């Protein structure tokens, strides 16, 4: 298994959608929700910062030689965004 696959599997198993935050977003005025691109996009753009620990663990599990490098973090962020989008797509919001 490649390092990228290890990182993706780690993130896939550890990322959970925070339904409380989704509900808080839903309570906002519809004009604000529309401005942010909808509830899912609002969550993806703001709630995703809550996954710092998951990203650190995924990078460690992949055993990158330079885990603090920008390119490794960019890969992890990109994978995290994909997973969050995928998990949000299953929700009927």
C-alpha positions in Angstrom: 0.0 0.0 0.0 1.3 3.4 -0.9 1.8 6.2 1.6 -1.0 8.1 -0.1 -3.3 5.2 0.3 -2.3 4.8 4.0 -3.0 8.4 4.6 -6.4 8.2 2.8 -7.4 5.1 4.7 -6.5 6.7 8.0 -8.5 9.8 7.3 -11.4 7.9 5.9 -11.8 5.9 9.1 -11.2 8.9 11.5 -13.2 11.8 9.9 -16.7 12.2 11.3 -19.2 14.8 10.3 -20.1 17.0 13.2 -23.9 17.0 13.0 -24.2 19.6 15.8 -22.2 22.1 13.6 -24.5 21.2 10.6 -27.5 22.1 12.8 -25.9 25.4 13.8 -25.3 26.3 10.2 -28.9 25.4 9.4 -30.1 28.0 12.0 -28.4 30.8 10.1 -30.4 33.1 7.8 -31.1 31.5 4.4 -29.3 34.5 2.7 -26.1 33.7 4.6 -26.4 30.0 3.8 -26.9 30.8 0.1 -23.9 33.2 0.2 -21.7 30.4 1.5 -22.9 28.0 -1.2 -25.3 26.0 0.9 -25.0 24.1 4.2 -22.6 21.5 2.9 -20.2 24.0 1.4 -20.4 26.1 4.5 -19.5 23.1 6.6 -16.7 22.0 4.2 -15.1 25.5 4.2 -15.3 26.2 7.9 -15.8 22.9 9.8 -12.9 21.2 8.1 -10.5 23.0 10.3 -11.7 20.7 13.1 -9.7 17.8 11.6 -6.2 18.8 12.6 -5.6 15.8 14.8 -6.9 13.4 12.2 -4.5 14.9 9.6 -1.5 14.7 12.0 -2.4 11.0 12.7 -2.8 10.2 9.0 0.5 11.7 8.1 2.2 9.7 10.9 0.5 6.5 9.8 1.8 7.0 6.3 5.3 7.3 7.6 6.5 10.1 5.3 10.2 10.9 5.5 9.4 14.6 5.9 6.0 14.8 7.6 6.2 18.5 8.2 6.8 19.4 4.5 4.2 21.6 2.8 3.7 19.1 0.0 2.7 16.3 2.5 0.3 18.7 4.3 -1.2 19.8 1.0 -1.8 16.2 0.0 -3.4 15.5 3.4 -5.6 18.6 3.1 -6.7 17.6 -0.4 -7.6 14.1 0.7 -9.4 15.4 3.8 -11.5 17.8 1.6 -12.4 14.9 -0.7 -13.5 12.7 2.2 -15.6 15.4 3.8 -17.3 16.1 0.5 -18.0 12.4 0.0 -19.4 12.0 3.5 -21.5 15.1 3.2 -22.9 13.9 -0.1 -24.6 11.0 1.8 -26.5 13.5 4.0 -29.8 14.9 3.0 -29.4 18.5 3.9 
